[in-house]
Amino acid sequence: MTPVHFAFSSAFILGLTGLAFHRTHLLSALLCLEGMMLSLFIALSLWTIQLNATSFCTAPMLLLAFSACEASAGLALLVATARTHGTDHLQSLNLLQC
């Protein structure tokens, strides 16, 4: 495994562990998701450059578009949660009360 692949793999794993273990605020969960998507985007971009394949050129842009949609939906949920519950703590959200 090259150092570049190790760096992006470890960035993805760090984002995943941050998402799994530090779930106190919705904003921190969204930041971990964005870190994971950024590492996936860079890794996919480097993969298409290394393969010199023109058929995979749109894959990183498609992933970037989906991550932008995910970020906007997450921020909309963050604002809606902060307005209704007054905080972004994930412990204050209860699906049984909806």
C-alpha positions as CSV (number, residue, x, y, z in Angstrom):
1,M,0.0,0.0,0.0
2,T,1.4,3.3,-1.0
3,P,1.6,6.2,1.5
4,V,-1.0,8.1,-0.5
5,H,-3.5,5.2,-0.3
6,F,-2.7,4.8,3.4
7,A,-3.4,8.5,4.0
8,F,-6.8,8.4,2.4
9,S,-7.7,5.1,3.9
10,S,-6.8,6.4,7.4
11,A,-8.7,9.6,6.8
12,F,-11.8,7.6,5.9
13,I,-11.3,5.3,8.9
14,L,-10.8,8.4,11.2
15,G,-14.1,9.9,9.9
16,L,-15.9,6.6,10.4
17,T,-14.6,6.2,14.0
18,G,-15.5,9.9,14.7
19,L,-19.0,9.2,13.5
20,A,-19.3,6.0,15.5
21,F,-17.9,7.2,18.8
22,H,-18.5,11.0,19.1
23,R,-22.2,11.3,18.5
24,T,-23.1,14.1,20.9
25,H,-23.9,16.8,18.4
26,L,-25.5,16.7,15.0
27,L,-22.9,19.1,13.6
28,S,-20.0,16.8,14.6
29,A,-21.7,13.9,12.9
30,L,-22.2,16.0,9.7
31,L,-18.5,17.0,9.8
32,C,-17.4,13.4,10.1
33,L,-19.6,12.5,7.1
34,E,-18.1,15.3,5.1
35,G,-14.6,14.2,6.0
36,M,-15.5,10.7,4.8
37,M,-16.9,12.0,1.6
38,L,-13.9,14.2,0.9
39,S,-11.5,11.3,1.4
40,L,-13.6,9.2,-0.9
41,F,-13.7,12.0,-3.5
42,I,-9.9,12.4,-3.5
43,A,-9.3,8.7,-3.5
44,L,-11.6,8.2,-6.5
45,S,-10.1,11.1,-8.3
46,L,-6.6,9.7,-7.9
47,W,-7.8,6.2,-8.9
48,T,-9.2,7.6,-12.2
49,I,-5.9,9.5,-12.8
50,Q,-3.8,6.4,-12.2
51,L,-5.9,4.2,-14.5
52,N,-6.0,6.9,-17.3
53,A,-9.5,5.7,-18.0
54,T,-11.8,8.3,-19.6
55,S,-14.9,6.3,-18.8
56,F,-14.4,6.9,-15.1
57,C,-13.9,10.7,-15.3
58,T,-17.5,11.5,-14.3
59,A,-17.5,9.3,-11.2
60,P,-15.7,11.8,-8.9
61,M,-17.9,14.7,-10.1
62,L,-21.0,12.6,-9.5
63,L,-19.8,11.7,-6.0
64,L,-19.1,15.4,-5.3
65,A,-22.6,16.3,-6.4
66,F,-24.1,13.7,-4.1
67,S,-22.0,14.9,-1.2
68,A,-23.2,18.4,-1.8
69,C,-26.8,17.3,-1.7
70,E,-26.0,15.3,1.5
71,A,-24.5,18.4,3.1
72,S,-27.4,20.6,2.2
73,A,-29.9,18.1,3.5
74,G,-27.9,17.7,6.7
75,L,-27.7,21.4,7.3
76,A,-31.4,21.8,6.7
77,L,-32.0,19.1,9.3
78,L,-29.6,20.8,11.7
79,V,-31.4,24.1,11.3
80,A,-34.8,22.5,11.7
81,T,-33.7,20.5,14.8
82,A,-32.1,23.6,16.4
83,R,-35.4,25.6,15.8
84,T,-37.7,22.9,17.2
85,H,-35.6,21.5,20.0
86,G,-33.4,24.4,20.8
87,T,-30.2,22.3,20.6
88,D,-28.3,20.0,18.2
89,H,-27.7,17.3,20.8
90,L,-28.5,13.9,19.3
91,Q,-29.8,12.7,22.7
92,S,-32.6,15.2,22.7
93,L,-34.0,13.7,19.5
94,N,-36.5,10.9,20.1
95,L,-38.2,9.1,17.2
96,L,-41.0,7.9,19.5
97,Q,-42.2,11.4,20.1
98,C,-42.6,12.3,16.4
